[in-house]
Amino acid sequence: MKIKKIPMRTCVVTKEKLPKKDLLRIVKFEDEIKIDETGKANGKGCYLKKDTDVVKKARDTKVLNKVFEMEVPDEIYDEIMKLID
């Protein structure tokens, strides 16, 4: 029986390689930042670990601003926190 390969992605905050299902994808498409729950949306994406401490650190260090080269609104961080809880 063939073993199914588990896709691994890297969290932009912790730099940990984790299974894709343990991460949340954030996407920039046409100067708009969105949370990609499907994992298949068009645009430049990055991954955050589904952990409140990681999201708080991302907000404090403004790591998503650096990744997407634009200001990420606080509403995005609030939405992420709601999805994780």
C-alpha positions as CSV (number, residue, x, y, z in Angstrom):
1,M,0.0,0.0,0.0
2,K,1.3,3.4,-1.0
3,I,1.8,6.0,1.8
4,K,0.3,9.4,1.0
5,K,2.7,12.3,1.0
6,I,1.8,15.0,3.6
7,P,2.4,18.5,2.2
8,M,4.7,20.5,4.5
9,R,4.8,24.3,4.7
10,T,6.8,26.9,6.7
11,C,5.3,29.3,9.2
12,V,6.6,32.8,8.5
13,V,6.9,33.6,12.3
14,T,8.3,30.5,13.8
15,K,10.1,29.1,10.7
16,E,8.8,25.6,11.6
17,K,8.0,23.2,8.9
18,L,4.5,21.8,9.6
19,P,1.8,19.9,7.8
20,K,-0.3,22.2,5.7
21,K,-3.5,21.4,7.7
22,D,-1.9,22.8,10.9
23,L,-1.3,26.2,9.3
24,L,-3.5,29.1,8.1
25,R,-2.8,30.6,4.7
26,I,-2.9,34.4,4.3
27,V,-3.1,35.7,0.7
28,K,-2.4,39.0,-1.1
29,F,-4.3,39.3,-4.4
30,E,-4.6,42.7,-6.2
31,D,-3.6,44.7,-3.1
32,E,-6.2,43.0,-0.9
33,I,-5.2,40.7,2.0
34,K,-7.5,37.8,2.7
35,I,-7.6,34.6,4.8
36,D,-7.6,31.6,2.5
37,E,-9.5,28.8,4.2
38,T,-9.4,26.6,1.1
39,G,-5.6,26.8,0.6
40,K,-6.2,27.3,-3.1
41,A,-6.8,31.0,-3.6
42,N,-4.9,32.9,-6.2
43,G,-2.2,35.4,-5.1
44,K,1.0,35.5,-3.0
45,G,0.5,33.5,0.1
46,C,2.2,32.8,3.4
47,Y,1.4,30.5,6.3
48,L,0.9,31.1,10.0
49,K,0.8,28.4,12.7
50,K,-2.7,28.0,14.2
51,D,-1.6,29.4,17.6
52,T,-2.7,32.6,19.4
53,D,0.9,33.3,20.5
54,V,2.2,33.1,17.0
55,V,-0.6,35.5,15.7
56,K,0.2,38.0,18.5
57,K,3.9,37.8,17.6
58,A,3.1,38.3,13.9
59,R,1.0,41.4,14.8
60,D,3.8,42.8,17.1
61,T,6.6,42.2,14.7
62,K,4.5,43.2,11.6
63,V,6.0,40.2,9.7
64,L,3.0,40.1,7.3
65,N,3.7,43.7,6.3
66,K,7.2,42.6,5.3
67,V,6.0,39.5,3.5
68,F,3.3,41.3,1.5
69,E,5.2,44.7,1.2
70,M,2.1,46.6,2.3
71,E,0.2,47.5,5.5
72,V,-1.9,44.6,6.8
73,P,-5.1,45.9,8.6
74,D,-5.7,44.9,12.2
75,E,-9.1,43.4,11.1
76,I,-7.2,40.6,9.4
77,Y,-5.4,39.7,12.7
78,D,-8.8,39.8,14.5
79,E,-10.3,37.4,11.9
80,I,-7.4,35.0,12.3
81,M,-7.9,35.0,16.1
82,K,-11.6,34.2,15.7
83,L,-10.8,31.3,13.3
84,I,-8.2,29.8,15.7
85,D,-10.4,30.0,18.8
